[in-house]
């Protein structure tokens, strides 16, 4: 019985790591939690003798979780074709910095969003790049480059040779290589505050000044919240759109809040989070804006104060 108890504790202790892997693979807290739950269900469905014969339950669970995510990524294209407008990853509330405190006091430690470690690999800019990869590239890159799993283990997940997985990771790395180094948090926070102030005062000139002339804004309403269905291109057009939105939403409260570990903006109406905006900043100006309004993707923010 002692062996079973230790095994149960070891298995339960893997959940945080699995959630972190699955969120980076899928860009969805909800889907990540479901994938991990499915992996645990498969574990407990094994005969006891089979479970006791597995030397590393953590490795087994990671492999199974990753395969589940790979299947979901493979079917994502068909699901995206039915999605209304642009699809963006689910934004995460939390601390600005390299990690989380493990809870805010308002949500339990079992909340999947609370178990995700916030670092550069979950920034919205990084997740958007990950989403441009093929499923196999994404799995190879996340497992090897982010979580440092050896290619022999990645090969077991993908059903390919270690050499082929190495090539997949290299291809994914080239996609990531084009991304600029992130601006330090202090500098990013200053730019985001300037956006907030200009937006609140409906100062188009000030907004144009803080936006890159070639900036692009992408919004995700999922057909459940009103927003543009196609990206808005150009700093001047984005500024005009933001002011028009402010005119149509009196009483909207705009707050600077950490989004996926870096400063972003959160809009609340009557205390309810209705919009979360992430920013990519380069040379002191905003070059990309990702706006999530789909209420299903804002569930981790429902208790955000």
C-alpha positions as CSV (number, residue, x, y, z in Angstrom):
1,X,0.0,0.0,0.0
2,X,2.9,2.4,0.7
3,X,4.1,2.0,-2.9
4,X,0.6,2.9,-4.2
5,X,0.4,5.9,-1.9
6,X,3.8,7.3,-3.1
7,X,2.8,6.6,-6.7
8,X,-0.5,8.5,-6.3
9,X,1.3,11.5,-4.8
10,X,3.9,11.5,-7.5
11,X,1.2,11.3,-10.2
12,X,-0.9,14.1,-8.7
13,X,2.3,16.3,-8.4
14,X,2.7,16.2,-12.1
15,X,-0.4,18.2,-12.8
16,X,1.2,21.7,-12.7
17,X,3.9,20.7,-15.2
18,X,1.3,19.1,-17.5
19,X,-0.9,22.2,-17.4
20,X,2.2,24.3,-18.3
21,X,3.1,22.1,-21.2
22,X,-0.5,21.9,-22.5
23,X,-1.2,25.6,-22.4
24,X,1.9,26.4,-24.4
25,X,0.9,23.7,-26.9
26,X,-2.7,24.8,-27.2
27,X,-2.9,28.5,-26.2
28,X,-6.1,27.7,-24.3
29,X,-6.5,27.2,-20.5
30,X,-9.7,25.3,-21.0
31,X,-8.4,22.9,-23.6
32,X,-5.1,22.5,-21.6
33,X,-7.1,21.5,-18.5
34,X,-9.2,19.1,-20.5
35,X,-6.1,17.5,-22.1
36,X,-4.5,17.0,-18.8
37,X,-7.7,15.5,-17.3
38,X,-7.9,13.1,-20.3
39,X,-4.3,12.0,-19.7
40,X,-5.1,11.3,-16.0
41,X,-8.2,9.4,-17.0
42,X,-6.1,7.2,-19.3
43,X,-3.5,6.7,-16.5
44,X,-6.1,5.5,-14.0
45,X,-7.8,3.3,-16.7
46,X,-4.6,1.3,-16.9
47,X,-4.5,-2.0,-15.0
48,X,-2.8,-1.6,-11.6
49,X,0.0,-4.0,-12.7
50,X,0.7,-1.8,-15.8
51,X,0.8,1.4,-13.7
52,X,3.2,-0.1,-11.3
53,X,5.5,-1.2,-14.2
54,X,5.9,2.4,-15.5
55,X,9.2,3.7,-14.1
56,X,8.4,7.4,-14.6
57,X,4.7,8.3,-14.4
58,X,5.6,11.9,-15.1
59,X,7.2,11.0,-18.4
60,X,4.3,8.8,-19.3
61,X,1.7,11.5,-18.5
62,X,3.8,14.1,-20.4
63,X,3.9,11.9,-23.5
64,X,0.2,11.2,-23.3
65,X,-0.8,14.8,-22.7
66,X,1.4,15.9,-25.6
67,X,-0.1,13.4,-27.9
68,X,-3.6,14.5,-26.9
69,X,-2.5,18.1,-27.6
70,X,-1.0,17.1,-31.0
71,X,-4.4,15.6,-32.0
72,X,-6.2,18.8,-30.9
73,X,-3.8,20.9,-32.9
74,X,-4.3,18.7,-35.9
75,X,-8.1,19.3,-35.8
76,X,-7.7,23.0,-34.9
77,X,-7.6,24.2,-38.6
78,X,-11.1,22.8,-39.2
79,X,-12.4,24.3,-36.0
80,X,-10.8,27.7,-36.9
81,X,-12.7,27.7,-40.2
82,X,-15.9,27.8,-38.2
83,X,-14.6,30.4,-35.8
84,X,-16.1,33.9,-36.2
85,X,-13.3,36.4,-36.9
86,X,-9.7,36.1,-35.8
87,X,-8.6,33.4,-33.2
88,X,-6.2,34.5,-30.4
89,X,-4.8,32.5,-27.5
90,X,-6.6,32.9,-24.1
91,X,-5.0,35.7,-22.1
92,X,-3.8,35.0,-18.5
93,X,-4.0,37.3,-15.5
94,X,-1.1,37.2,-13.1
95,X,2.1,38.7,-11.8
96,X,4.4,40.8,-14.0
97,X,7.6,38.8,-14.0
98,X,9.0,35.3,-14.4
99,X,6.4,33.4,-12.3
100,X,3.4,33.2,-10.1
101,X,2.9,33.2,-6.4
102,X,0.7,30.1,-6.8
103,X,-2.6,31.8,-6.0
104,X,-4.3,35.2,-5.4
105,X,-6.4,34.2,-2.5
106,X,-9.6,34.5,-4.6
107,X,-9.1,31.3,-6.7
108,X,-8.1,27.9,-5.4
109,X,-4.7,26.4,-6.2
110,X,-6.5,23.8,-8.4
111,X,-7.5,26.6,-10.9
112,X,-5.5,25.7,-14.1
113,X,-4.8,29.4,-14.8
114,X,-3.2,29.7,-11.4
115,X,-0.8,26.9,-12.1
116,X,0.8,28.3,-15.3
117,X,4.2,29.8,-14.8
118,X,4.4,33.2,-16.5
119,X,7.5,33.7,-18.6
120,X,8.4,34.8,-22.1
121,X,7.1,31.6,-23.6
122,X,3.5,32.5,-22.7
123,X,3.6,36.1,-23.8
124,X,0.9,36.8,-26.4
125,X,3.5,37.6,-29.0
126,X,5.2,34.3,-28.4
127,X,2.0,32.3,-28.4
128,X,0.9,33.9,-31.7
129,X,4.2,32.8,-33.3
130,X,3.7,29.3,-31.9
131,X,0.2,29.3,-33.5
132,X,1.8,29.9,-36.9
133,X,3.8,26.6,-36.6
134,X,2.7,23.2,-37.9
135,X,1.4,21.0,-35.0
136,X,4.6,18.8,-35.2
137,X,6.8,21.9,-35.2
138,X,5.0,23.3,-32.2
139,X,5.3,20.1,-30.2
140,X,8.9,19.6,-31.0
141,X,9.8,23.2,-30.2
142,X,7.8,23.5,-27.0
143,X,9.0,20.2,-25.5
144,X,12.6,20.6,-26.5
145,X,13.4,24.3,-26.5
146,X,11.0,25.5,-23.8
147,X,10.9,22.4,-21.4
148,X,14.2,20.8,-22.4
149,X,13.0,17.4,-23.1
150,X,15.5,15.3,-25.1
151,X,14.7,14.6,-28.7
152,X,14.5,10.9,-27.9
153,X,11.4,11.7,-25.8
154,X,10.0,14.1,-28.3
155,X,10.4,11.4,-30.9
156,X,8.2,9.1,-28.8
157,X,5.5,11.7,-28.7
158,X,5.6,12.5,-32.4
159,X,6.3,9.0,-33.7
160,X,9.3,10.2,-35.6
161,X,13.0,9.8,-35.4
162,X,15.0,12.0,-33.1
163,X,16.8,13.5,-36.1
164,X,13.4,14.4,-37.7
165,X,12.3,16.0,-34.5
166,X,15.5,18.0,-34.3
167,X,14.8,19.3,-37.8
168,X,11.2,20.2,-36.8
169,X,12.5,22.2,-33.8
170,X,15.1,24.0,-36.0
171,X,12.3,25.0,-38.4
172,X,10.2,26.3,-35.5
173,X,13.2,28.1,-34.1
174,X,13.6,30.0,-37.4
175,X,10.0,31.3,-37.1
176,X,10.7,32.4,-33.5
177,X,14.1,33.9,-34.6
178,X,12.3,36.8,-36.4
179,X,10.7,38.0,-33.2
180,X,12.4,41.0,-31.5
181,X,13.7,40.8,-27.9
182,X,11.0,41.9,-25.5
183,X,11.2,45.4,-24.1
184,X,11.9,45.4,-20.3
185,X,8.8,45.4,-18.2
186,X,9.4,49.0,-17.0
187,X,9.7,50.4,-20.5
188,X,6.7,48.4,-21.7
189,X,4.6,49.6,-18.7
190,X,5.3,53.2,-19.6
191,X,4.2,52.8,-23.2
192,X,1.0,50.9,-22.1
193,X,0.2,53.7,-19.6
194,X,0.5,56.3,-22.4
195,X,-1.9,54.2,-24.5
196,X,-4.3,54.1,-21.5
197,X,-4.2,57.8,-20.9
198,X,-4.6,58.7,-24.6
199,X,-7.5,56.3,-24.9
200,X,-9.3,57.6,-21.8
201,X,-9.0,61.2,-23.0
202,X,-9.9,60.2,-26.6
203,X,-6.7,62.0,-27.7
204,X,-6.2,60.7,-31.3
205,X,-3.0,62.6,-31.7
206,X,-1.5,61.1,-28.6
207,X,-2.6,57.7,-29.6
208,X,-1.0,58.1,-33.1
209,X,2.2,59.2,-31.3
210,X,2.5,56.0,-29.3
211,X,1.5,53.7,-32.1
212,X,3.9,52.6,-34.8
213,X,2.7,53.9,-38.2
214,X,2.6,50.3,-39.4
215,X,1.0,48.9,-36.2
216,X,-1.6,46.1,-36.5
217,X,-4.5,45.4,-34.2
218,X,-6.1,41.9,-34.2
219,X,-9.3,41.3,-32.2
220,X,-11.0,38.1,-31.1
221,X,-14.7,38.2,-30.2
222,X,-15.5,34.7,-31.3
223,X,-18.9,35.9,-32.6
224,X,-19.9,36.4,-28.9
225,X,-18.8,40.0,-28.5
226,X,-18.8,42.8,-31.0
227,X,-15.4,43.6,-32.6
228,X,-13.7,43.9,-35.9
229,X,-13.5,40.7,-37.8
230,X,-10.3,41.6,-39.7
231,X,-7.1,43.2,-38.4
232,X,-6.9,47.0,-38.4
233,X,-3.7,48.2,-40.0
234,X,-1.9,51.5,-39.5
235,X,-1.5,53.6,-36.3
236,X,-3.9,56.3,-37.5
237,X,-6.7,53.9,-38.3
238,X,-6.2,52.0,-35.0
239,X,-6.3,55.3,-33.0
240,X,-9.5,56.3,-34.7
241,X,-11.1,52.9,-34.0
242,X,-10.1,53.1,-30.3
243,X,-11.6,56.5,-29.9
244,X,-14.8,55.4,-31.6
245,X,-15.0,52.5,-29.2
246,X,-14.6,54.8,-26.3
247,X,-17.4,57.0,-27.6
248,X,-19.7,54.0,-27.8
249,X,-18.8,52.6,-24.3
250,X,-19.3,55.3,-21.7
251,X,-18.3,54.3,-18.2
252,X,-15.8,51.8,-19.4
253,X,-13.0,51.4,-16.7
254,X,-9.5,51.0,-18.2
255,X,-6.8,49.4,-16.0
256,X,-3.1,48.6,-16.5
257,X,-2.8,44.9,-15.5
258,X,-0.4,42.1,-16.2
259,X,-1.5,40.1,-19.2
260,X,0.5,36.8,-19.7
261,X,3.2,38.2,-17.4
262,X,3.7,41.6,-19.1
263,X,1.9,44.9,-18.8
264,X,-1.4,45.1,-20.8
265,X,-4.8,46.8,-20.5
266,X,-8.0,45.4,-19.1
267,X,-11.4,47.1,-19.7
268,X,-14.2,46.5,-17.1
269,X,-17.8,47.4,-17.2
270,X,-19.7,47.3,-13.9
271,X,-16.8,45.4,-12.4
272,X,-16.8,42.7,-15.1
273,X,-13.8,42.3,-17.4
274,X,-15.0,42.6,-21.0
275,X,-11.8,43.2,-22.8
276,X,-8.1,42.2,-22.4
277,X,-5.5,43.8,-24.6
278,X,-1.9,42.7,-25.1
279,X,0.8,44.8,-26.7
280,X,4.1,44.2,-28.6
281,X,6.3,47.2,-28.1
282,X,9.4,48.1,-30.3
283,X,11.5,51.3,-30.1
284,X,9.1,52.9,-27.6
285,X,6.0,52.4,-29.8
286,X,3.2,49.8,-30.0
287,X,3.7,47.6,-33.1
288,X,1.0,45.0,-32.4
289,X,-2.2,44.9,-30.3
290,X,-4.1,41.7,-29.6
291,X,-7.6,42.3,-28.2
292,X,-9.6,39.4,-26.6
293,X,-13.3,40.0,-26.1
294,X,-14.6,36.5,-26.4
295,X,-16.2,36.0,-22.9
296,X,-15.3,32.3,-22.9
297,X,-11.6,33.2,-23.1
298,X,-12.0,35.7,-20.3
299,X,-13.1,33.2,-17.6
300,X,-9.7,33.3,-15.7
301,X,-10.4,37.1,-15.3
302,X,-13.8,36.8,-13.7
303,X,-12.3,37.3,-10.2
304,X,-9.7,39.8,-11.2
305,X,-9.9,42.8,-9.0
